[in-house]
């Protein structure tokens, strides 16, 4: 991908009468209990984008013994797709915990299933390390960044993914 970034140098953009600017794209959704869904966001008509990094969070809720519990297990699995060529960017559905940072978003209102004393109490506030994942991929004009997501929990779970992108436009 370094070749792609080299092609986006200032000199090549000036000679091609193109411009570039940074922006962010947010992909977010809530997946119902025990189901799957497709969430997508349009790249738009303003120009092709190249993703540079992504960061994201997800909830870890499940229904245990009739209570909504923050069990700390990632119940969401996703397949990231570039709709321009219907290109699957992963080989299979991958747990969101493997590619999103800071990752788990603890829910202070849910019961914490895993406590030191064996009892149930409120989940501790999140204190995750934030480190965006490097993710370089070009998406063309009028295409979508699509995430097919499966939720194997007994309660809805949500996620948010933020893509840091460079948009390349014609002048």
C-alpha positions in Angstrom: 0.0 0.0 0.0 3.0 2.3 0.2 2.8 2.6 -3.6 -0.7 3.9 -3.2 0.3 6.5 -0.7 3.3 7.6 -2.8 0.8 8.2 -5.7 -1.0 10.6 -3.4 2.0 12.9 -3.0 1.5 16.6 -3.2 3.4 16.9 -6.5 1.4 14.2 -8.2 -1.9 15.7 -7.0 -0.9 19.2 -8.3 0.0 17.9 -11.7 -3.3 15.9 -11.9 -5.3 18.9 -10.8 -6.7 17.0 -7.9 -7.0 18.0 -4.2 -7.0 16.0 -1.0 -8.2 16.6 2.5 -8.7 14.5 5.6 -12.0 13.7 7.0 -13.7 11.0 9.1 -16.4 8.5 8.3 -18.6 6.9 11.0 -20.2 3.5 10.6 -22.4 2.5 13.5 -25.3 0.3 14.3 -27.2 -1.9 16.8 -27.7 -5.5 16.0 -30.8 -7.3 17.5 -30.4 -10.3 19.7 -29.5 -13.5 17.9 -29.6 -11.9 14.5 -27.5 -10.4 11.7 -27.7 -7.2 9.8 -25.9 -5.1 7.1 -24.8 -1.7 8.1 -23.3 0.6 5.4 -22.1 4.1 4.9 -21.8 5.8 1.5 -18.4 7.1 0.3 -20.2 9.9 -1.5 -19.7 11.7 -4.8 -17.1 14.2 -3.7 -14.2 11.9 -4.5 -12.4 8.6 -3.9 -11.3 8.0 -0.4 -8.3 6.1 1.0 -8.8 4.9 4.6 -5.7 5.4 6.7 -6.8 4.2 10.2 -9.8 2.9 12.0 -10.9 2.8 15.6 -14.0 1.5 17.1 -16.0 0.3 20.2 -18.6 -2.4 20.8 -20.8 -3.4 23.6 -20.5 -6.8 25.4 -24.0 -7.4 26.7 -25.8 -10.7 27.0 -29.0 -12.0 28.7 -28.1 -14.3 31.6 -30.6 -15.5 34.1 -33.2 -12.9 33.0 -30.8 -10.0 33.5 -28.8 -8.0 31.0 -25.2 -8.6 31.9 -22.0 -7.0 30.7 -20.1 -10.3 30.4 -17.0 -8.9 28.7 -17.3 -11.3 25.7 -17.5 -9.9 22.2 -20.7 -11.3 20.7 -20.4 -9.3 17.5 -18.7 -10.8 14.4 -18.3 -8.8 11.2 -17.3 -9.0 7.6 -16.0 -5.7 6.1 -16.9 -5.3 2.4 -15.9 -2.8 -0.3 -19.1 -2.7 -2.4 -17.4 -1.4 -5.5 -16.1 -4.8 -6.4 -18.1 -6.7 -3.7 -14.6 -7.4 -2.2 -14.7 -9.1 1.2 -11.8 -7.5 3.2 -11.7 -10.5 5.7 -11.7 -14.2 4.9 -14.7 -14.8 7.2 -16.7 -13.2 9.9 -14.2 -11.9 12.5 -15.0 -11.0 16.1 -15.0 -7.2 16.4 -12.6 -7.6 19.3 -9.9 -8.7 16.9 -9.8 -5.5 14.8 -11.3 -2.6 16.8 -9.4 -0.4 19.2 -10.2 0.7 21.9 -12.6 -2.2 21.6 -15.0 -3.2 24.5 -17.3 -0.4 25.8 -18.3 -1.4 29.3 -21.9 -0.6 30.2 -22.2 1.0 33.6 -25.9 0.3 33.8 -25.6 -3.5 33.1 -24.8 -6.1 35.8 -21.2 -7.3 35.8 -21.3 -11.0 35.6 -17.6 -11.6 36.4 -16.9 -10.1 39.9 -14.2 -11.0 42.3 -16.5 -11.7 45.2 -18.9 -13.9 43.1 -21.7 -11.4 43.5 -23.3 -9.2 40.9 -22.5 -5.5 40.9 -22.4 -2.7 38.3 -19.7 -3.0 35.7 -16.6 -0.8 36.2 -16.1 2.2 34.0 -14.1 1.6 30.9 -10.4 2.4 31.0 -9.3 1.1 27.6 -6.1 2.0 25.8 -6.8 3.9 22.6 -4.6 2.8 19.6 -6.2 3.2 16.2 -5.5 0.3 13.8 -3.7 0.9 10.6 -6.1 0.1 7.8 -5.2 1.3 4.2 -7.8 0.6 1.5 -9.1 2.7 -1.4 -12.9 3.1 -1.8 -14.2 4.6 -5.1 -16.8 7.3 -5.6 -20.5 6.1 -5.1 -19.4 2.9 -3.3 -20.2 1.9 0.2 -18.2 0.7 3.2 -20.3 -2.2 4.3 -20.2 -4.3 7.5 -22.2 -7.5 7.7 -22.6 -8.2 11.4 -23.8 -11.2 13.4 -24.8 -11.0 17.1 -24.9 -14.3 19.0 -26.0 -12.7 22.3 -29.5 -12.8 23.9 -29.7 -9.0 23.9 -29.0 -6.3 21.3 -25.4 -5.1 21.0 -24.1 -2.0 19.3 -20.8 -0.9 17.7 -19.2 2.3 16.3 -16.3 2.3 13.8 -14.5 5.6 12.8 -12.5 5.6 9.6 -9.8 8.3 9.3 -9.7 8.9 5.5 -8.0 11.0 2.8 -10.5 12.2 0.2 -9.1 12.8 -3.3 -11.1 15.2 -5.4 -10.9 16.7 -8.9 -10.5 20.5 -9.1 
